[in-house]
Amino acid sequence: INAEYMGRTRQVSKLIDGAGCPSTVETQECNTEICNIDCVLSDWSQWTTCSQNCGGTQSRTRTIQTPQNGNGKPCDSLQQTRFCSTKDCTCLNEIEFLIDGSCSITSADFQKVLGFVSGFSDSVLPALGAIGYHRDTYTISEITSDLGSFSSSVKGATKCSQGTCCQTRTYLGLDLVESKLSTRPEGNGKTIVVLTDGKTTGNGGPEATINSAKRISSSHPNWAVVAIGVGKDVNLEEIRSIASAPSNVYLLNSFDDLDSLTKLAHTCPGSNCRVSEWSTWSSCSVSCGGGSKTRTRSVTSLTTDISLCPSSVETQACNTDECVLPCDSDVVLAIDASCSINSGEWQTIQWWVNKISATVKGDLSSVIYDKNVKVVKGKFETVQALTNHVKCYPKEGQTVVPKPQNDKCLPEPLNSCCGTSAHTALESAASILSASTKTSKTLVWISDGSSSYPDLTARAANLIKTQNPGWNIRAINIGDGSRYELETLVDASFITEATGNPSVSVLKLSPVCKPITGPKGCDEAATACECLGLKSQGCGWSSDKGVCELGGVTDCFECSSTGCSCGAVQTACSCASFADSGCGWDRGVCRTGGKPVSCLECPSQKGCNACDCDVVVVLNNGCSLSSKWNDISLTVGSVINSANGKVGLVTYDSETVSSTTLGSKSSATAALVPNTKCNYVTGSSVTHLALAKGAEILKTSTSACQTLILVSDGKSSLPSKTVLASSAIKRQNPKWNIWSVNAGDAVDSKGFSSLVRSSKQIALLGASDVVYKCSQETDNECAASTPCDCLKLKSKGCGWSHTGVCKKGSVTECFECSNDGCACGNEQNKIDCATQSGCKWDKYIGVCRIG
């Protein structure tokens, strides 16, 4: 209490003899409340001298000038510490070079490599060594601290020119390097620098090299491995697996570019980072069915960027035995048997179905589909049907376009079975499960996520998910397919990967259904609110993984039980109504900060008015986007199939432009095939020609609405011509609805700016929504989510479109709203609709209607 005082005085006005005067001053306390004073700190002192040349620390301090009092702001930290190194920091790593000396490297290029490596002898390094390899390995220079001797040995090295040595066995070189470095003293760090122009050949192939690299990384986590790949024939997966960290990968166009890495000769290549021993393993996350446990370590010394340090967390599988408790649920499997599933993946599917059928206590049915759909009821019958099923494959002699570890049919010519009717299969599976009387109902979709009609699949999946929130819905991703389509039915955390050899796959029972007896484990809670009920067992919801686990914390926004507005919402569509409150849909939970609900997930939400536009898509089908083909083809396919008007497709690479006329969706879909003759050229030289062709096609449209969509990474080797073409299109067609879709890992957004403003540049996975974003519909007069609400806006010219949205120019028909005197329109779901005479459920627009 910082008390103050106030006083008052008086004067003697008359003095009477013999009488003493009373006090002329009186004082009392005042302002006795606690004073709220913020803490005031001095400026930071200068940093102290670095404690050592390499991997040292330095600190700085500050003092309290005014102490905090009452409810004032408390004092912050008085000391800071950071890692440091002096300018003349010496690299403490011994470096062993592994040099590709195979036939594919010319003598001239080999000399450039030797010049680059010998340049390291000018640096201050403890020791250097070099090994060459082709079919065999050979020592160029033993590890030595005599850097002059090292330089001479390197300059005199030779390579394989022809004959039996013309192979590239990188794994043999890695094995020899490991054996040599393992015998070196522990005092210095260890770095391996690998230089190659291609991929491993000979026995074992790239897989052998990847296995050797993984062994070195596991056995020697403090070692740094730098991988330098030169030229277009480098196997990226192999190079990246060799390097101990992503920042240790260098990809060069030619050996002349080695000059750009001379900086490595004056620094410490890789990571010179010391870490502590591993901690003990944590407890397993589950008691059975396949869980994980972790251990950690910390940085003890550092002479480089901390991001280059080895991983501080290691995860290992545990309790992989199958859960013995049966699944007391009726289960329906939707099984993809289409042309895109190869023979090895078909065996994987059969293995999974056998495992699932053995653990299901309730009834099990299956829907096996390719272009056609076959329903099978019963466990034994399902297993037998898969065994006897005549699998659909491409025609003999038919051209096959490969996708990573898989086969995909060309649209024409096809076997009669060579299609993927996933939407029909999912609807059939849901129909079977709806008839079940079991309390627990489980739907499992087993697929590679490559359907023929992704828009119809998305609509069917969203309808199932929104109408059956109590179902246990899971997916098993086969092969190297796209998870994007599977995520239209299930949240990402409920998709199980099933790649690899079935004999070593681990069946996790929890993705299929929950045990029916025994105490609940964290992994049995499917939602954040269920997880909150297991708080007493130490369970919490991991917002990063979207699962309930030991040690997690269920935040307020994740469950309405703690008083938040988002958590009580159970579907994506209902979550969309809370968008103004900052809510979004994230891994099966409506939460603050979640991603906005897309129009494909919920077409009836505000702002999702499908355009009756003619659409032309201009697609960069060049080499720079070939790795993204699966995602690009799914997205562009959805755009094509979701369009209400005519569609045209223009594809281009570095040299050619191909196109279809403005016409049917099937013609555009048939032209949507990957580029199999990919000659690597940085950027595209014909972007301007492709845009001009797209505009030429769209100008033939007689519709009242036109949409032009460019799908590209924004890169062009002739940017000035691209700018001129884009500007002309925009100037000459001011009413066109123009969008750009950013595809690829390294998008140049400036390349789009001449065609569209930044607000109309969208990400690849959100591109399916562009057909719902009509630039000409600028008002919101027809904002209604149901036919009956739309009918109330009839005076404004609004009506219910056949695409399931309220928009101007459409008419709300009788069967779409009971207010107009019809019996069907009032029924809000498929089950209630079936009870009404003459009514049927229109699955595409979610309306109960006559006929």
Sequence and secondary structure as in RCSB ss.txt:
>XXXX:A:sequence
INAEYMGRTRQVSKLIDGAGCPSTVETQECNTEICNIDCVLSDWSQWTTCSQNCGGTQSRTRTIQTPQNGNGKPC
DSLQQTRFCSTKDCTCLNEIEFLIDGSCSITSADFQKVLGFVSGFSDSVLPALGAIGYHRDTYTISEITSDLGSF
SSSVKGATKCSQGTCCQTRTYLGLDLVESKLSTRPEGNGKTIVVLTDGKTTGNGGPEATINSAKRISSSHPNWAV
VAIGVGKDVNLEEIRSIASAPSNVYLLNSFDDLDSLTKLAHTCPGSNCRVSEWSTWSSCSVSCGGGSKTRTRSVT
SLTTDISLCPSSVETQACNTDECVLPCDSDVVLAIDASCSINSGEWQTIQWWVNKISATVKGDLSSVIYDKNVKV
VKGKFETVQALTNHVKCYPKEGQTVVPKPQNDKCLPEPLNSCCGTSAHTALESAASILSASTKTSKTLVWISDGS
SSYPDLTARAANLIKTQNPGWNIRAINIGDGSRYELETLVDASFITEATGNPSVSVLKLSPVCKPITGPKGCDEA
ATACECLGLKSQGCGWSSDKGVCELGGVTDCFECSSTGCSCGAVQTACSCASFADSGCGWDRGVCRTGGKPVSCL
ECPSQKGCNACDCDVVVVLNNGCSLSSKWNDISLTVGSVINSANGKVGLVTYDSETVSSTTLGSKSSATAALVPN
TKCNYVTGSSVTHLALAKGAEILKTSTSACQTLILVSDGKSSLPSKTVLASSAIKRQNPKWNIWSVNAGDAVDSK
GFSSLVRSSKQIALLGASDVVYKCSQETDNECAASTPCDCLKLKSKGCGWSHTGVCKKGSVTECFECSNDGCACG
NEQNKIDCATQSGCKWDKYIGVCRIG
>XXXX:A:secstr
   EEEEEE       TT     SEEEEEE  S   B  EE         SSTTTEEEEEE  EEE  BTTS   
  SEEEEEE  TT    EEEEEEEE STTS HHHHHHHHHHHHGGGGS  S EEEEEESSSEEEEEEEES HHHH
HHHHHT     SGGG    HHHHHHHHHHHHHTS TTSEEEEEEEESS   STTHHHHHHHHHHHHHHH TT EE
EEEEESTT  HHHHHHHSSSGGGEEEESSGGGGGGGGGGGGS  S  EEE         S SSSSEEEEEE  EE
EESS GGGS  SEEEEEE  S   S B SEEEEEEE STTS HHHHHHHHHHHHHHHHHB S EEEEEESSSEEE
EESHHHHHHHHHH       TT  EEEETTEEEE SSS  TT S  HHHHHHHHHHHHHT   S EEEEEEE S 
 S HHHHHHHHHHHHHH TTSEEEEEE TT  HHHHTTTS GGGEEE  S GGG    STTT   SSS   GGG 
 SHHHHHTTGGGTEEEETTTTEEEET    GGG GGGT SSTT  SHHHHHTTGGGTEEEETTEEEET B   TT
T TTSTT      EEEEEEE SGGGGGGHHHHHHHHHHHHHH SS EEEEEE SS EEE  SB HHHHHHT    
SS    SS S HHHHHHHHHHHHTT  SS EEEEEEE S  S HHHHHHHHHHHHHH TTSEEEEEE SSS  TH
HHHTTS GGGEEEGGGGGGGGG  TT    TT  SSHHHHHTTGGGTEEE TTSSEEET    GGG GGGT SST
T  SHHHHTTSTTEEEETTTTEEEE 
